[in-house]
Structure formats: C-alpha cells, structure tokens
Amino acid sequence: MSTDRTWRVIQWATGNVGSRALRMVIEHPRMELAGLWVSSAEKAGKDAGELCGLGPTGVTATNSLEEIAALDADCVLFMPQGTDWDALCTLLASGKNVVTTRETFIIPQ
C-alpha cells in the first residue's frame, strides 16, 4: 500500500471538539475534506472553512444524513453532542469507517 495516499474525511458536527478536528482535517496535507455535517439549519449552506475560522474550502455544510451517506469518503469523524445511533448505523452501512470522541464508546455504561 502506498504511503502517499490522501484520505477523504467527513467531519460530523462543529462544536468545541468538532470544529478543532475540522481545522486539522482542512490543514492536513494527506487529508481531503469530503463533507461536513452540521446540526443547525443556520450552519447548513456555509463553507466549512468559515465555520472553523479558516478560509473557504469549497465544501458546503449540510444537515442531511442522506447527503453525507452518499459521499465518497474513507472516514467520518463522528463528534456530535449525543450519539445518534440511527445516523451512526447509516454511516457504517454506507461503507465508511467511523472514528468518534463520544464517551459512549470509551466509557461503557
């Protein structure tokens, strides 16, 4: 496997942790932002860079699970305030890997 691969990444949510992760994806030389899911209608339609304090990226935020699931991406950085199990299952069923900071997966209840 080539080590020169660029990974297509979707950022899910732009809260405290999500907006920091979004900046890192945008700035990382081996990652390409493939999509951005946001929870609020006010953020939908805005450029991803605008939502995290960077310049325009050409990636427009959406609050549509269907649009995100249809994107070609290697991974979703799943960082919502609460775990939406249906959304998570839809993302996994679409063939994407999911990485999360949700404590639900770190500290079992």
Summary of the structure (lengths in Angstrom):
residues: 109
radius of gyration: 13.3
end to end distance: 38.0
largest distance: 41.2
contacts: 297
relative contact order: 0.21
helix: 32%
strand: 22%
